Amino acid sequence: YKFRDLTIEELKNVSKTYPNFTFSMNTYTFKDGSQKDLLNFSGTVPVKYGSSYNIPIQLWILDSHPFAPPICFLKPTANMGISVGKHVDAHGRIYLPYLQNWSHPKSTVIGLIKEMIAKFEEELPLYSLSSSDAARQSELLSYIAKITEGETDMKSRSKIGGKNEGCFNKITVVGAGDLGIACVLAVAAKGVADRVILLDLSEGAAKGGTMDLEIFALPNVEISRDFSASADSKVVVVTVNSLGNAQTYLDVIQSNVDLFKGIIPAISHYSQNAVLLVASHPVEIMTYVAWKLSVFPKSRVIGVGANLDSERFQYILTNLLKAEVLAKDAWVIGEQGEDKVSSWTSYNSVANQMEGMAARNSREKVANRAMEILKGKGQRSWSVGLSVADLTDSILKDKRKVHSISTLAKGCCNINSEVFLSLPCILGTRGVIEMTKLEEDPLVQEKLQSSAESIHDLQQQLKL
């Protein structure tokens, strides 16, 4: 357990409050077939629903606790049936808002159990069975026991093309808002992934776009509310944004930070070798937050950054302004929004090949025209989704293609702080392979340093 002392201290409090719980270590089998020895505890919680009931439960404590929520199950006896409802599925898995919004140190196991009791008092999760139903229930309980104790037949794992699930090009999209759904549709259309998981963290049953995805059942797309469904993803795309009532820009960012606290550690736990691709706003700061919370190497935490703007910029130069040679080395870099700037890679820039001020001035005029046209292009969810699909394609296929993405800018352009800015980078299966060298332009460097300073000032005010 990574945070052993914190876990022990919390479970001592659980034992004091609920002395009937018994603790043990057992093997837990996740949805993808992977297994891990985990601490778990079983017991009953008191629920009043007309009469008083003792509801049997079992909680599995992940090895990243308390930064990831427990996995919770009902543990009915043979004469009890499971009432499938808003908070309980057919296998007795328990889903609660408290679990979805888990954030240490605010969230605790004691708090979780209290909400569990409150929800069960609204909708009783178990009922009494007849003798014939009890026999069938006994068979179901035996099967569930085999799952949680690691006795499943490993040959029953899903296979595609003769490969085990862990070998798939699997992508998880976190967040089922318009942007998350747009990313799922774009990735599915691009055909870059064998499986796409849409992790819906919203409270309540699937609705809106997620309901439509379920109705029309896209192949290889799965909707889940369970972090474990994301296990062994090659790329995890984070699209969530807080919809709170924050009053200031800093409050908005802090709300997103608090949201990330309950998501990034859990995602990192289940997909320890993934590339994290952040599309949440503001992308530079949220990519920094994801990097800090995941403890991943900087190469495997990137933001969508100015990839979309760069692709549009190059398209405008090539197709509208007929400057195809210029477009090959042209990039939009820096901070998303009004402060983004155009730049050029140094190893093949036209200005280096064509001597004289006239050539440089001509290039700058064309670039300025392209940037003016670019300003009129908004970024809708579907267009960002296409950009995300483009980036995941380069990562999963190890294309070694250059993209302008948010990456740690420390050490570039005399930037000394830990900030993320869009810079041209070569992408592969392990994320950023190499940062492409930019042409030295004092004005561009000054703008990047100014962006880095303002971003760093905001980061210093955040509570991570």
N, C-alpha and C positions, 0 to 999 in steps of 0.2 A: 504494500500500500504506500503510495507516494506521500501521503500526508497522514502518516500513522498516528501521531500524537493527537491531531485534531479529530480523527475518526474515533479513537478510543475514548477521548473526553466526551464526545457527543453520545456515544453508545452507553456510557456510564449513566448519563442522564436519562436515557431511554429505559435502562434497566431499573432505575429508581422509580420512575413514573409508572412503568408497566412490568411489575415483578414476575408476571406469569410468562413473559417471553423467554424462549430458550434460544441460545446462540450456537451456531456450528459453522464449519467450513465444508462446502460441497462444490461440485463441479457444475457450472452453469453453461448451457449450450445456447448460443445466440442464434438469431434467425439464419445467419449465413453458414451455420454449422461449426463455427469456431467455438472453442471451449476455454473456460478459465475457472480456476478455483477462487471462489468468492465467499466472503463472510455473509451469512444470512441469519435472520431470526424469525421465529414463528410464535404465534400466540393469538389471543382473542382481544377484540376491542369492544367495549360496551356501546350498544346502539339502542336508542328508544324509538320504536316505531309502533305506537299503540302500547304494546308490551315491551319488555326489555329483552334484548337478544345479545348474545356474545358471538360476534362475527370473526371467524378464523382468518387470519391473514399471514402472508409471508413476504418479507422484504429482503431483497438482495442488495448488498452494499458494494458498489463498483470501486475498483482500486484507485480511482481518481476522486473519491469522496473526500471532502464535502463539496467539491466543485462540480460534481455531476450528481444528478438525483438518483435515488434508489430505483430499482425495478420492483414493482409491486404486484402481488397476486393475491386473490382469494384462495383459501385452502379448505374447500368444503369437504365435509365427511361424506360417506357413501349415501346417506339418506338426505342430502341437501342438493338442490339444483341451483344452477347459476341463472340469475335474471339478467339477461343481456340488456344493457341500457346505455345511457349517455356516458357513464363512467366505467363500465365493465364490458369486456368482450366475451365471446363464447368460451374462451380458454381460461377465464378468470383474471386476465390481465387488467390491472386497474389504471385508468387514465384520469388525471385531475388537473385543473388549472395550476395548482400549486407545483406540480411536477414540470409543467410546460414553462412556468415562469421561475424555475429554480435559480437562485442566485445567492452564493455564499458571501457574507455570513448571515444575510437576512433570512435565508431558508434553513430550516432545521428538520430533523426527523420527527421531533415532537410536534412541530407545527404541521408537518405533513399528515401525521396521524390524526390530529385534531380536525383538519379539513376533511380527511377521509370519513371520520365519524359523522361530521356535519352533512356531507353529501349522502352517506348511507341512510341517514335519518330522513332525508328527502325522498330517497328511492332505495328501498331495501334490496340488497344485491343477491340474496339467497332465498330459497323457499323449500318447503318440505316435499319430498318425493314419495310416490307410492312404492310398493315393494318391487314391481317390475321395472319402474323407472330407476330405482336405486341400483339395480343390477347393471343397467346400461351406464349409469353414472360411475359405477365402480370401475368399469372398463376404461371410461374416459379419464378418470383420475389416475389410473395405472399408466396410461399413455403420457399424460402430463408429467407424472413423476419421472418417467424415463427421460423426457426432454430436459427437465431441470437437473437431473442427476447425471446427465452426460451419457445416457445409454441408447441414444438414437442410432439407427443404422446409417452410417456415414455414406453408404451407397445411395441413399435416397436423396442426397443433395441434388439440387437442380443442375443440369448440365446443358451447355450450348456449345455445339461444335466439338464435343468431347472434352471440354475443359471444365475444371471445377470453378465454382462461383468466384472464388478468390482471385482467379486469373482474368476475370472479365475487365473490359473497359467500362467501369461503373462510375457514373456521375451522380452526385447528390446536389439538389438545389434546395437551399434552406429558405423557406418563406413562400407562402402561397398567395401573395398579392399579385397584382397585374404584372409586375416585373418578373417574379418567380415563374409564373405560368408562361410568360413570353420566352423565358430562358429554356424551359422544358420543351416548348413547341419548336423553338429554333434548333436546339440540340438534337431533338428527335428527327426533325426534317433534314438536318445535316448528315445524320446517320453515323455519327462518330462514336456513339456509345452502345454497348450491348444491353445496358440497363440504365434507366434514369429514375432516380428516386426523388419525388417531390415531398419534402418534409414540411408538413402543414402544422405550424405551431399555434394556430389560432384556436381559441376556446370554442367548444361545441362541435357539432357534427360538420362534415364537409358541406360547403355551400358555395354558391356562385360559380366561379371558374373551376374550382376543384370538383364540384359536383358534375359539371359538364365533362371534365376529363374522365371521371368515373363512368358516366353514362356512355360515352363514345369509345372508351377503352382502347387507347392507343397502345400498340404493341410495345412491349419492353418498358412501359412507363408504370410506375407503382406510386401510389399516394400513401403516405404513412404519417402517423403522429408520434412515432417511436424512434428515438435517436439511434437505437441499435440497427434499424433498417439501413442506416448509412454506412455500416461497417465495411471496411476495405475499399472505399471509394478511391479512385485515382485522382479525381478532382472534386472539390466541394465548393459550390458557388453560393455565396452568402448574399441574399437580396433583402433581408429584413430591414425595416425602418420603423422607428417608434411612431405611434399615432397619438402620443400623449398630448396634454394641454400645456406644453412648455411655452413660456412667454418670451424668452430671449434665445438668440442663436446658440449661446453656450448651453442653455437648458436643453435645447433640442439635441445637441451632440451628446450631452451627458445621459439623456434618455436612451440614445442608441448604444452608448457604452454599457449602461446597465442591462440592456437587452443582450448585448454580446457576452456579458459575464455568465449568463445562463445558457449560452449556446456554444461558444467557441471551445471551452474545455471539454464538453461532452463530445463534440464533433471530432476534436483532436484525439480523444481517447479511442474512438471507434475506427478512425482512419489515420493512423499514426504516420503513414508514409504519403499522405495525400498532398496535393498542391491546393492551397486555399486561394480562391479567387473571389475577391470582395467587390460587390457592386452596390453596397449600401452607401448612403450619403452622410457627410461629405467623404468621398472615397479615399482621399489621402489620409485623413485622420482615422477613419474606421479600418483602413488596412494596417496602420500602425497599431491600433488597439488589438486587432486580430493577431498580429505578430507577437505582441506582448503576452496575450492571454493563452496563445497556443504553445508558446515556447518552441515553435518550429524554427529551423534555420531561415534566414532572410530570403534565400533563393526560392523557398516554397510558400511564401506568402506574398501575393501580388494583388493589385487592384486593377479594375478594368481601365482606369485612367483615361488617357487620350487615344486609346486604340480606335474608337469609332471616328473621332475627329481626324486622326491621321489618315485613315482609309478614305474618308470623304475629301480631305485636303489633296491627297494624291490623285483621286478621281477627278476633282475639279481642275487640277493642273493639266492632267492628261487629256480629258475629254472636252472640257469647256474652254480652256485657255490654250490647248494644243502645245503644252510645254512638257512633253513626255520625258525628255531627258532630265529635266529638273525634278520631276515627280519621283524618280527612282530614289533620291536621297533626301526627300523632304519629309519633315515630321512636325507634328504638333506636340509640344512638350510642356512640362511645368505643372501648374495647378489647374484643375478643372474650372470652367467658368470664364469670366471676363479676363482673368490674368494669364490665360494660356498664351503661348508664343510659338512662332514657327522657327524651325532650326534645320540644320543640314548635317549629315554625317560627313566627317572630315576626310575619310579615306578615298572618297570618289566624288567629291563635290565639284560642280561645274565651275565654281569660283576659283578652285585650285587649278583647274585645267585651262581656264581662259584668263590670261593675265589682263590686268588693267581695271581701272575703276568703272569704266563703262559697262563691262560685263557684269560686275557685281551689282551696280545700280539697276541694270535691266532685270536681273534675277530678283532683286528685292521688290521691284515694282510689281512683277508677276505674282510674287508671294503675297504681297499686300492685297492685291485684287482677290486672290484665292481666299484669304482670311476674311475679307469683307463678305464674300459670297457665303462662306462657312457660317458666319454669324447669324444668317437668316435661317439656319437649319436647327430645329429643335431636336431634343433627344427623347423620343417616345419610348415606351416600354419595349415595343417590338423591335425597334432599331437597336437598343442596348442588348436585347436578347440575341439578335443576330451577331453582334460584336462578341458576346460571351461565347456563342457557338464557334466563332472564328478562333478565339483564343484556346478553347478546349480542344479543338481540332489540331492546332499546332502542338499542344502539350501531349495529347494521347498518341499522336502519330509521330512524335519526336521529329517534327519538321525542321527544327533549327531555323525557323523564320523569325525575322525581326518585327517586333511590335512595340508601340509606345504604350507602356503599362506603368502603373504605380509601383515603384520599387524603392528600396532604401537608398536615399540619395547622399548619405553621409560619405564624404570623401570626394564627391563630384563637384566641380565648379566652386571649390573652396567652401563647401557647406560642411560645417562641423557638428551639427545637431542631428539627432535621430528623427528624421522626417522622411515621408514617402512623397515622391514627385514622379510624374510621368517622364520616362526617359526611354529611348530606344534600346530594347534588350532582345537577345536571342533566346527563344523559348524552346524547351524540350521536355521530356518526361519528368525531369526533376525540377521543373520550374525555370528560373533564370539561369542560363548557362554563362552568359557574358553580357556586359553592358557595352553597347556600341559607342565608340568615341565620337563626340560631337565636334564640329568645327568651332574653333575658338572665336567667340564673338562677345566682346565686353558687354554690349547692351543686353544680350540674352542671359549672360551669366549674372548680371546685375538683377534682372527680373527674377531669375530662379532663386537667388539669394534672398530677395525681398519676400518671395512666397514662402521660402523655408523659414524665415524669421517669424512671419505672422502665424504660420501653422504651428511652429514650436511654441509660441506664446499661448495659443489656445490649448495645446496639449498639456502644458504646465498647469493649467487651471482645472483639468479633468481629474476625477476621482476614480482611479483604476483599482 
